[in-house]
């Protein structure tokens, strides 16, 4: 299976016909996963922790939206076998059977796998340090050979104070510059620059005042780190699948492998 980094959107993603179609088409073009391991920007906990392994509950971790967004259901089966495999690959991983899928996990999954028939497990980010998350991804990489789809769910730019006034409003320069830099760095396989994005990327501190929405990218990159390299871009199995902007935020999403 490939590893993915996707921009997950807020609950109103379900109202965006373009974005939902992009996610659905992406999933349709992938091999069917045996299970999905989600690493979302919205769960930071150390040591790394895996969530519920029964039929997975949802966490409505947002406020102020219309009532119908709190009525969404996604009753995916749990993945106890995957949880055991994660614990074997990452010694010290804890289990939290009460932790369900947050909106960074279930919002895109509703669009990508609407039948909720693929087992899902969510894992916390134990840190926001890129190098440490990259290593987490490297350790989890063997899961790909078992048919597990590893998904880092964030947002390529994420500054809610400086976002555009409408979903189709022009993206601000800081968002466009950071998005363009990220796309080029991923295509070139410049892992060192990506790990040092706070220094190397233009407008990095505006694009990510706090870095939790970019952090899941490093898990996906790490999960692909030992794959054979065929050169830049698609020849190396790296490609940008979704681009464009939503309220000026870059929804760019990548597939690795």
Helices and strands as residue ranges (DSSP letters): E 3-7, G 11-15, H 17-28, E 35-44, E 49-50, G 67-71, H 80-89, E 94-95, H 103-112, E 119-125, H 130-140, G 141-146, E 148-154, H 173-188, H 191-195, H 197-200, H 204-207, H 212-223, G 233-236, E 238-242, E 245-246, E 249-250, E 253-256
